[in-house]
Amino acid sequence: MGYESLFQPIKIGRVEIKNRIGMAPMNINFTREGYISEQHMAYFAARAKGGTGLIMTEAIRTSIEGTNRTFYDNPHMWHPSHQKNLSELAETVHYFGAKIIAQMNIGPGPQGSSKKMGLQPIAASPVAFQVPKENVPKAMLPMIEKGEVYLSLKGEMPREMTKDEIHKETENFAKAARMGLVAGVDGIEMHAAHGYLLHSFMSPLFNKRTDEYGGDLENRMRFLIEVVRATRQLIGSKPVLGVRASSDEHMPGGITLDEMKMVLKRLEQEGLDFFHLSGGSYEAMKYLFPDEDGTMLNDGKELKKVVKMPIMASSVHDPDLAAKAVAEGMCDMIVHGRPLIADAEWANKVKEGRVSEIVKCKRDLICLMRLFQGLPGRCSVNPDFGRERYMPEYRRGPTKMSYWRTSL
Ligand SMILES: Cc1cc2nc3c(=O)[nH]c(=O)nc-3n(C[C@H](O)[C@H](O)[C@H](O)COP(=O)(O)O)c2cc1C
């Protein structure tokens, strides 16, 4: 079949993206103590040069409280000094012809850890996560069981966040989004997926609160909606703002597709520009890091019936299925995680009829296991991944235009 559907431009809010292929947010541990590194820039440059229309950064932490409660070294955005390298990164991605959206995350919530600073995780309620073994992707279980990675199948008991903390983090997120946009990214994605803090508030499984942030769906989505509103208030109506959430928690008692349809309708009313679909959580990891293609597409099709905003979906590695999913309206963009680790040239190879040359991801999750070992990402099929900074073709040249954004 043809791949034309993947190479149509798309407008997300005010931003035009040249094709329907994006790069999903992936923490790959290239950060240096919270600062985006030279390696980050070269790695994203390779994917932009490889024809990817939209680059998304991994989850950038918007809060010191969140940062201190996880040992993963994600980039930070809670101090003006964090803007400098993000600005360099935005210029680099633009230089190589792609757009860039920064994913931002308040904090780990129930997935937090006291190992870094001795601080108890904070979450909607004191509910600890517990991963059933059957929910772990095939490649991961042996390493977890051998204790070779910093990942446990049982989480620490968090304490309930106070209302003051909720309000403070709402404000922090809005400020971080503004700092990111000032630095030059084309949009912001709020991370409300995978069991992290905002997700855990929406989940009836993790949210047992009796105040206005718990109980019915309206209350459980209150934190998310308040963050959207505070952010819009600070950045205005024009900058691109989206949300990533799991369409279904895939856990008994967790949030379901029917509830997520209501959440999406509300988000659209609140002026959201796009929705980025994912699945599961830490507890249902096989939906977050699927072992096969297309697991999110049926939900994408259902969600597209209830909102008009563009919907992005991941885990569609096969170019034929990716083109079909976009052509048949199961989603508007395919946002690749692992396929773009395995092959930075995925988009150009599809466009140029060189599909047989694509280096396929084996879904062995070495990339993620390295992260869980505290090491920078590597890939079993792409020896260049993680070493792009040594490759001169991924260094940007000088741009004539000096950049100064006078208003958002
Ligand atoms: C190493 C690694 C790190 C990830 N980090 C993030 C993250 O920071 N934020 C996020 O929303 N998803 C994260 N994900 C999930 C991916 O964005 C994506 O949804 C998932 O890998 C499934 O898509 P794929 O099959 O195309 O890789 C990560 C995935 C991997 C493999």
The ligand as a Gaussian input file, in Angstrom:
#p B3LYP/6-31G(d) Opt

LIG

0 1
 C       13.010000       4.175000      27.326000
 C       11.592000       4.693000      27.337000
 C       11.296000       5.852000      28.063000
 C        9.999000       6.372000      28.048000
 N        9.746000       7.569000      28.693000
 C        8.527000       8.158000      28.544000
 C        8.288000       9.488000      29.022000
 O        9.186000      10.178000      29.542000
 N        7.032000       9.990000      28.863000
 C        6.023000       9.283000      28.246000
 O        4.902000       9.782000      28.122000
 N        6.239000       8.033000      27.771000
 C        7.452000       7.469000      27.878000
 N        7.681000       6.233000      27.304000
 C        6.602000       5.564000      26.543000
 C        6.713000       5.909000      25.047000
 O        6.451000       7.281000      24.828000
 C        5.742000       5.073000      24.180000
 O        4.411000       5.392000      24.507000
 C        5.956000       3.565000      24.334000
 O        7.324000       3.244000      24.228000
 C        5.155000       2.754000      23.298000
 O        5.439000       3.192000      21.999000
 P        6.523000       2.465000      21.024000
 O        6.097000       1.036000      20.872000
 O        6.439000       3.260000      19.738000
 O        7.844000       2.549000      21.691000
 C        8.971000       5.701000      27.311000
 C        9.289000       4.533000      26.606000
 C       10.577000       4.038000      26.603000
 C       10.876000       2.804000      25.786000

